[in-house]
Amino acid sequence: MNDIQTNNACWQIECLLSANEAMTLSDELDYLDCTSSIFENDKDKSIWHLRVFVSSEDMLLQVQNALSAKAFLHQLL
C-alpha cells in the first residue's frame, strides 16, 4: 500500500496598487502557476487590491522576490 501525504498549505500575499500595476503583476505572476485576483479597493483613489495564492514555500519565495523586485524598480522611477 502506498502512503500518500497531502499538504494543503496555502499562503496569501496581498498588495494595494494602481490598476495598471495590479494587472501587470497579475499577468507576470501567471508564469509561476499561482492563482491571483485583482479588484478595485478604492474607486476615488484608483487603488486596486492584488491577492496572490501560492501552494508551496518555493513558489512563495519566487512571488515575494518578484514583488520585491517590482517594488524596488518602482521606487527608482
C-alpha positions, 0 to 999 in steps of 0.5 A: 500500500502506498502512503500518500501525504497531502499538504494543503498549505496555502499562503496569501500575499496581498498588495494595494496598487494602481490598476495598471500595476495590479494587472501587470503583476497579475499577468507576470505572476501567471508564469509561476502557476499561482492563482491571483485576483485583482479588484478595485479597493478604492474607486476615488483613489484608483487603488486596486487590491492584488491577492496572490495564492501560492501552494508551496514555500518555493513558489512563495519565495519566487512571488515575494522576490518578484514583488520585491523586485517590482517594488524596488524598480518602482521606487527608482522611477 
